[in-house]
Structures are given as structure tokens and as C-alpha cells.
Amino acid sequence: MDGFVTHQIEGASVDIDVVPVKPHGFCARFRIFRDAADQPEWHQVHVSGSVFDTPEEAEEAARSMALEQVLSRGA
């Protein structure tokens, strides 16, 4: 994956960035925008001290964590 992808989740824009990890695997991070004035921080996606086997797994985990945060804030 080159750069980040943006998803719309429950009315919020979510940027997801997936990066390769050496020697193998992938990790992900995300940030949530509710409006243009937002300057959100990146949130790391953690898996019990491990990494994801594929970029798709990392992206799906980031999407799931972002959805959880969006819903918990009542977006």
C-alpha cells in the first residue's frame, strides 16, 4: 500500500496507513476527521506485540478500531 487510504465511517473520514515491518509483516495506524478543522493524531493498531501477515489484515483491523472509536463518540 502506498500512502494512506480514506474511508467514510458513520459520517466521519478515516485515514488508514498500512506499512511493511521488517523482517516481515505489516502494521497500521489511523486518524479520524469529523470536520475540516480537525487535526487528529494517528492511532496505532496493536495486536498483542505482533504484526499482521497481510496489508489487508492490517487495514481491516484499523477500520474496525476506527469504527469502534467513531461509535463510542456518537459520531
GUDRENMAR-187806 format. One record per residue (C-alpha): residue in three letters; x, z, y. Coordinates in steps of 0.25 Angstrom, whole numbers, plus 5000, padded with zeros to 4 digits. Layout:
BEGIN
ALAXZY ...
//
This chain:
BEGIN
MET500050005000 ASP500649965013 GLY500250055025 PHE498850135025 VAL497450085022 THR496250135029 HIS494950175022 GLN493550215028 ILE493150345022 GLU491850405027 GLY491950355041 ALA493450395042 SER494650295042 VAL495650345032 ASP497150285031 ILE497750295018 ASP499250275016 VAL499850255002 VAL501350255000 PRO502250244988 VAL503050364984 LYS504450364977 PRO504750354966 HIS503350314962 GLY501850334966 PHE501050334979 CYS500550434989 ALA499450425000 ARG499050485013 PHE497850465022 ARG497350495036 ILE495850495041 PHE495350435054 ARG493950475059 ASP494150405073 ALA495150325081 ALA495650455088 ASP496050525075 GLN497550535072 PRO497550595058 GLU498750635049 TRP499050575036 HIS498550665024 GLN499450655011 VAL498750634998 HIS499350724988 VAL499250724972 SER499850854967 GLY501250824971 SER501150684965 VAL500950534969 PHE499950434966 ASP500250324955 THR499650204963 PRO499350174978 GLU497850164974 GLU497850314969 ALA498550364981 GLU497550284991 GLU496350334983 ALA496850484984 ALA497050464999 ARG495650405000 SER495050524992 MET495750635000 ALA495350565013 LEU493850555009 GLU493950705006 GLN494450735020 VAL493450645027 LEU492350705020 SER492850845022 ARG492850825037 GLY491450765037 ALA491850625042 
//
